[in-house]
Amino acid sequence: MKPKVFVSGSFDMLHSGHVAFFEEAASYGDLYVGIGSDKTIEGLKARKTINSDNERLYMVKALKVVKDAWINSGSGTLDFEEEIKALKPDILFVNEDGHSPAKEALCKELGIEYFVSKRVPHKNLPVRSTTALRQICTIPYRIDLAGGWLDQPYVNELFPGSVITISIEPDYDFNDRSGMATSTRKKAIELWQTEIPEGDKEKMALTMFCFENPPGTRYVSGSQDALGIALPGANKLYYDKGYWPVNIESVLDDEKLDWLEKRLWMIPLSPRISDFHVLDETNISKEGAKRLSEAAENCWTAFINKDTAAFGNALTDSFDAQVAMFPKMVNEEITNQLEFYKPQVSGYKISGAGGGGYLILFSENEIEIAMQIRIRRKS
């Protein structure tokens, strides 16, 4: 009897990349496919699917390599939990951008082999992804590498400092509420639909910031989100008693950006719970803000000098300083994942706060089953 192989995903706008993925998975045994419902995909991606779950099910079931398929009954990244328990497959097969620690843990619990594949196109065919096919929108995301929270006056009024950001090409469909400035990016899409207009990018960022935070806004989103999206390359945003930086230093040098890009690795985490409040139980102090500011300065200096050891240390120091002031940023899953990866990397942080984001790992060596991003290089 052939082994049972299970895969799960949205498989919206079915394309050759999906078929190549199915063919590779089917090479290990009989292939069964769990499809995310419209409700699940909207919850994870904060957007509606192009094709309904019934349409997607019809197309997937029509493929000759698929033994059977269905719409998963659950929600979130483990929407297939009941189905996988009933199927009892031998293998759970995922792409590197579909990997999550929760999936790996579930397989360990159920005695299922967990196999992570690299996204490789079929011979003589281009690389395809649903994100690429939806590429009507080229508006980037952003990652804050160090100094996060210093763009809030209730932190920078205690001690001034910088937030270090990089602008990220939209190669992946990053989950909503994942610390990648997805909320601000949605506002940019409302304003401009497909791309940030030509012109002064700092003014474009200010437009986004004001649009996202109209008068009367109770919780003002930090301006590092808008600036991190609008300004290409790497940017050092210096804050001193205000919502907007008093100075911006930018790096667009390919050699430096290549150095950074090749050493950043991302691991998805489980979605953030709906009633989570990161501002509960804070411990914000002048000493904490100073520690965060110094870590960000060290991070920027190490980046400019392409000093791997110093950058890794500063990245971790900044994260530790954040957690000291905002303990709710981490939960048990994040702590466990960090403990696992610490021996393998030079530095680490998370993109989100309290789940829902990504582990950001800094290492000169390849991190298996991790994603890599592209930094936007030009305006």
Secondary structure by P-SEA (a helix, b strand, c coil): cbbbbbbbcccccccaaaaaaaaaaacccbbbbbbbcaaaaaaaccccccccaaaaaaaaaacccccccccccccccccaaaaaaaacccccccccccccaaaaaaaaaabbbbbbbcccccccccccccccccccccbbbbbbccccccccccccccccbbbbbbbbccccccccccccaaaaaaaaaaacccccccccaaaaaaaaaaaaccccccccccaaaaaaaccccbbbbbbcccccccbbbbbccaaaaaaaaaabbbbbcccccccccccccccccaaaaaaaaaaaaaaaaaaaaccaaaaaaaaaaaaaaaaaaccccccaaaaaaaaaaccccccccccccccccccccccccccccbbbbbccccc
